[in-house]
């Protein structure tokens, strides 16, 4: 913004007068000053009703997985650290479980019984074909085989629940050696954001030991006061600014508006999804969420035309080719680069949108003379 200089005062020939009707300041400018100001006729534009809420960056809960042990046992090794990036299926820790060993033992015994029962059934079929035994004998042996098959399937399903894969089961059946060590693996690709386990710790299946999150997308979460619960809807346009990253304004839409009021805070939770490919947005960062409604036509004035004088907002309105009147106005909040005119201006008024500072500075100088 250009400051007044003595040379500029020489070039200006400005007379300040008072309007007899409303006593508003008038300023007359020479052609030299007219070249330094810009005038525009105001008209209708799109005004968006908006609501500003304190918010925070949070994990995208649809991209979070919590991993724990599938059996009771003792942690013997931990392969990852907090903050480490891991791939899906990567080993996070190793657990030693006597419970797993017992089920593997039962599986091997049942598998052996199935093999023996199957041999007995095959032998009975040959004997029946030679009329050595009756058909009832074969049926009895087939019944015993079916019972053994059920026991084997039960043991197999239990081992799968404990985390053993088909490959692990095939190796167990082939080697017939009990292996009571079981890995805890990542179920998704992401970053270790929480670790609640140490080597030697005895863990249960209900314990959440690791939390892995995909941080390439996050949520911005805000709480909408109960009195304004009907104001926001899923799909509304939203803008977010983050305190730790000034100068950045990110746009999106609300992906969620809660259907229930939190009985403690008397608020409704709203969320906006935010892409985070560079990992600049850290969960729990403080943010501001601006929810915008669909624009409606209204009289607007460029924000650059507004001067704040004595704690009130004013604009210079052109009343003649080289005459300007300083008028107080009542305006709405800033929406982009315009302000909604509530009172003080009419459509078609020509206002100074650049150079108003010069006119006001000269007005003040004249008042001091």
C-alpha positions in Angstrom: 0.0 0.0 0.0 1.5 3.4 -1.1 2.1 6.0 1.6 1.3 9.7 1.1 4.4 11.8 0.3 4.8 15.6 0.1 5.0 15.4 -3.6 1.7 13.6 -3.8 0.1 16.4 -1.7 1.4 18.9 -4.3 -0.2 17.0 -7.1 -3.6 16.6 -5.4 -6.2 19.4 -5.3 -8.8 18.0 -2.9 -11.5 19.9 -1.1 -13.3 18.4 1.9 -16.8 19.5 2.5 -19.7 18.2 4.6 -23.0 17.0 3.2 -25.8 19.3 4.6 -28.2 16.4 4.9 -26.2 13.7 6.7 -22.8 15.4 7.5 -20.8 12.7 5.7 -17.3 13.5 4.6 -16.8 14.4 0.9 -13.5 14.3 -1.0 -12.8 15.8 -4.4 -9.8 14.4 -6.3 -7.8 15.8 -9.2 -7.2 13.7 -12.4 -3.8 12.7 -11.0 -5.4 11.0 -8.0 -8.1 9.5 -10.2 -5.4 7.5 -12.0 -4.4 5.9 -8.7 -7.8 4.7 -7.7 -10.1 2.1 -9.1 -13.9 2.3 -9.2 -16.4 -0.4 -9.7 -20.2 -0.5 -9.7 -21.4 -3.1 -7.1 -24.0 -5.7 -7.9 -25.3 -9.1 -6.9 -23.1 -12.1 -6.3 -23.2 -15.5 -4.6 -23.2 -15.3 -0.8 -22.6 -18.5 1.1 -23.9 -18.8 4.6 -21.2 -20.4 6.7 -20.4 -21.8 10.2 -16.9 -21.9 11.7 -16.1 -24.7 14.2 -13.0 -25.7 16.1 -11.8 -29.1 14.9 -9.0 -31.6 15.1 -7.3 -34.0 12.7 -8.0 -37.6 13.5 -7.3 -41.1 12.1 -9.5 -42.3 9.3 -11.1 -45.1 11.3 -11.9 -47.0 8.1 -8.2 -47.3 7.5 -7.2 -48.5 11.0 -6.6 -52.0 12.2 -5.8 -53.3 15.7 -3.8 -56.5 16.0 -3.4 -58.9 18.9 -2.7 -62.4 19.8 -5.0 -65.2 18.7 -4.0 -67.4 21.6 -2.8 -67.0 25.2 1.0 -66.9 25.4 4.2 -65.0 26.1 5.7 -62.5 23.7 9.3 -63.7 22.9 10.2 -61.2 20.2 9.1 -57.9 18.8 10.1 -57.0 15.2 8.7 -53.4 14.8 9.0 -50.0 16.5 6.4 -47.3 17.0 6.2 -45.1 13.9 7.5 -47.8 11.5 5.8 -48.4 8.2 4.8 -52.0 7.7 3.3 -54.1 4.8 0.3 -56.3 4.9 1.3 -59.7 6.3 4.5 -58.4 7.8 5.5 -60.0 11.2 5.1 -57.6 14.1 5.9 -59.9 17.0 6.3 -63.6 18.0 4.3 -65.4 20.7 5.1 -68.7 22.4 1.9 -70.5 23.4 1.5 -73.8 25.2 -2.2 -73.7 24.2 -1.2 -73.7 20.5 1.1 -76.7 21.2 -1.7 -78.7 22.8 -4.0 -78.1 19.9 -1.3 -79.0 17.4 -0.7 -82.2 19.4 -4.4 -83.0 19.2 -4.4 -82.3 15.5 -1.5 -84.7 14.9 -3.1 -87.4 17.0 -6.4 -87.0 15.3 -4.7 -87.0 11.9 -3.0 -90.3 12.7 -6.3 -91.8 13.9 -8.0 -90.8 10.6 -5.2 -92.5 8.6 -5.6 -95.7 10.7 -9.4 -95.6 10.4 -9.2 -95.1 6.7 -6.9 -98.1 6.3 -9.3 -100.2 8.4 -12.2 -99.2 6.1 -10.3 -100.0 3.0 -9.4 -103.4 4.4 -13.0 -104.0 5.4 -14.1 -103.3 1.8 -11.7 -105.9 0.5 -12.9 -108.5 3.1 -16.5 -107.7 2.3 -15.8 -108.3 -1.4 -14.3 -111.7 -0.5 -17.4 -112.5 1.8 -15.1 -112.7 4.8 -17.0 -110.1 6.9 -20.6 -108.8 6.9 -21.7 -105.5 5.6 -22.5 -104.3 9.1 -18.8 -104.6 10.0 -17.9 -102.2 7.1 -20.6 -99.8 8.2 -19.3 -99.8 11.7 -15.7 -99.0 10.6 -17.0 -96.2 8.3 -18.8 -94.7 11.2 -15.6 -94.7 13.3 -13.8 -93.0 10.4 -16.5 -90.3 10.1 -16.1 -89.5 13.8 -12.3 -89.2 13.4 -12.8 -86.9 10.4 -15.1 -84.7 12.5 -12.4 -84.5 15.2 -9.7 -83.6 12.6 -11.8 -80.9 11.1 -12.5 -79.5 14.6 -8.7 -79.4 15.3 -8.0 -77.9 11.9 -10.5 -75.1 12.4 -9.2 -74.3 15.8 -5.6 -74.0 14.4 -6.9 -71.7 11.7 -8.6 -69.6 14.4 -5.2 -69.5 16.2 -3.7 -68.0 13.1 -2.2 -70.9 11.3 -2.5 -70.8 7.5 -3.1 -73.6 5.1 0.6 -73.6 4.4 1.4 -73.9 8.1 -1.1 -76.8 8.4 0.5 -78.6 5.4 3.9 -78.2 7.0 2.6 -79.5 10.3 1.1 -82.6 8.6 4.2 -83.2 6.7 6.8 -82.7 9.4 4.6 -83.9 12.3 6.5 -81.6 14.7 4.9 -79.3 17.2 5.8 -75.7 16.8 4.3 -73.5 19.5 5.7 -70.2 18.2 3.2 -68.1 16.3 3.8 -64.7 14.5 1.5 -61.7 15.0 1.1 -60.1 11.5 -0.2 -56.8 10.2 -3.6 -57.1 8.6 -3.2 -53.9 6.6 -0.4 -51.8 5.1 0.3 -48.6 7.2 2.2 -47.1 10.1 2.5 -48.4 13.6 0.7 -45.7 15.6 0.3 -47.6 18.9 2.3 -50.4 20.6 1.1 -51.9 23.9 3.4 -54.9 24.3 6.9 -55.7 25.6 9.0 -58.8 25.4 8.1 -61.3 28.1 4.6 -60.1 28.5 1.8 -62.6 28.8 -1.0 -61.7 26.5 -4.6 -62.8 25.9 -6.7 -62.9 22.7 -8.7 -59.9 23.8 -5.6 -57.7 24.2 -5.0 -55.1 21.4 -1.2 -55.1 21.0 -0.5 -53.0 17.9 -2.5 -50.4 16.0 -1.7 -49.9 12.3 -3.1 -46.9 10.4 -3.0 -45.9 6.8 -2.1 -42.2 7.2 -2.5 -41.3 3.5 -6.0 -40.2 4.4 -7.2 -38.6 7.6 -10.4 -37.1 9.0 -11.1 -33.6 10.2 -13.6 -33.9 13.1 -15.6 -31.1 14.7 -18.5 -30.9 17.2 -21.6 -29.0 16.0 -23.6 -27.4 18.9 -27.0 -29.0 19.5 -28.8 -25.8 18.7 -27.4 -25.9 15.2 -27.8 -29.7 14.7 -30.1 -29.2 11.7 -27.8 -26.7 10.0 -25.2 -29.2 8.6 -25.9 -32.2 6.2 -23.8 -34.8 4.6 -22.3 -33.5 1.4 -22.2 -29.8 2.5 -19.1 -28.0 1.2 -16.4 -27.5 3.8 -13.1 -25.7 4.2 -10.4 -26.6 6.7 -7.4 -24.6 8.0 -4.8 -26.2 10.3 -3.1 -24.0 13.0 0.3 -25.7 12.5 0.2 -25.2 8.7 -0.8 -21.5 8.2 -1.6 -20.3 4.7 -3.2 -23.6 3.6 -6.9 -23.8 3.0 -8.2 -27.2 1.9 -11.7 -27.8 0.5 -13.9 -30.9 0.6 -17.3 -32.0 1.7 -18.8 -33.4 4.9 -18.8 -37.2 4.8 -20.6 -37.8 8.0 -23.1 -35.9 10.3 -24.1 -37.9 13.4 -27.7 -38.8 13.9 -27.4 -38.6 17.7 -26.5 -35.8 20.1 -23.7 -36.6 22.5 -25.4 -36.5 25.9 -22.3 -35.2 27.7 -21.2 -32.4 25.3 -24.6 -31.7 23.8 -23.0 -31.7 20.3 -23.3 -33.5 17.0 -20.1 -34.9 15.4 -19.3 -34.0 11.8 -16.4 -35.2 9.7 -14.6 -34.2 6.6 -12.2 -36.6 4.7 -8.8 -35.1 3.9 -6.2 -36.7 1.5 -2.8 -36.8 3.2 -0.2 -38.1 0.6 2.7 -36.1 2.1 1.8 -36.9 5.7 1.7 -33.2 6.6 -1.5 -33.5 8.6 -0.8 -35.2 11.9 -3.6 -36.8 13.9 -4.6 -34.6 16.9 -3.5 -31.3 15.1 -5.8 -28.4 15.9 -7.9 -27.2 13.0 -10.8 -24.9 12.0 -13.6 -26.3 10.0 -15.7 -23.9 7.9 -19.0 -25.4 6.7 -20.5 -23.5 3.7 -24.0 -23.6 2.4 -25.1 -23.4 -1.2 -24.7 -19.8 -2.5 -27.7 -17.4 -2.8 -27.9 -14.2 -4.8 -27.2 -11.0 -2.7 -25.7 -7.6 -3.0 -21.9 -7.8 -2.4 -19.0 -5.4 -2.3 -15.3 -6.3 -2.7 -13.4 -6.6 0.6 -10.7 -4.3 -0.8 -13.2 -1.4 -0.8 -13.8 -1.6 2.9 -12.0 0.8 5.3 -12.2 0.4 9.0 -12.5 3.8 10.7 -13.3 4.3 14.4 -14.2 0.7 14.8 -16.8 1.0 12.0 -16.7 -0.1 8.4 -16.9 2.5 5.6 -16.5 2.7 1.8 -16.0 5.6 -0.6 -18.9 6.0 -3.0 -18.5 8.1 -6.1 -21.1 10.9 -6.2 -19.7 12.9 -9.1 -16.8 12.3 -11.6 -14.2 13.5 -9.1 -16.2 13.5 -5.9 -16.4 10.7 -3.3 -18.5 10.3 -0.2 -17.3 8.3 2.8 -20.3 6.1 3.8 -20.7 3.8 6.8 -21.9 0.3 5.9 -23.0 -2.8 7.6 -21.5 -5.9 6.1 -21.6 -9.7 6.6 -18.6 -11.9 7.1 -15.9 -12.3 4.4 -16.9 -14.9 1.8 -13.9 -15.4 -0.5 -13.0 -11.8 -1.5 -16.4 -10.2 -1.1 -18.7 -9.1 1.7 -22.4 -9.3 1.8 -24.0 -5.8 2.0 -26.5 -5.7 4.8 -27.1 -1.9 4.9 -25.6 1.3 3.5 -25.2 0.6 -0.2 -27.5 0.1 -3.2 -27.1 -1.9 -6.4 -25.2 0.2 -9.0 -23.4 2.3 -6.4 -19.9 3.1 -7.7 -17.3 2.4 -4.9 -13.6 2.8 -4.7 -12.1 -0.7 -4.6 -8.4 0.4 -4.9 -6.9 3.6 -3.6 -9.4 4.3 -0.8 -6.4 4.6 1.6 -5.2 7.7 -0.3 -8.6 9.4 -0.1 -8.9 8.7 3.6 -5.4 9.9 4.3 -6.1 13.2 2.6 -9.4 13.5 4.5 -7.6 13.1 7.8 -4.9 15.6 6.8 -7.6 18.2 5.9 -9.3 17.7 9.2 -6.1 18.5 11.0 -5.6 21.8 9.1 
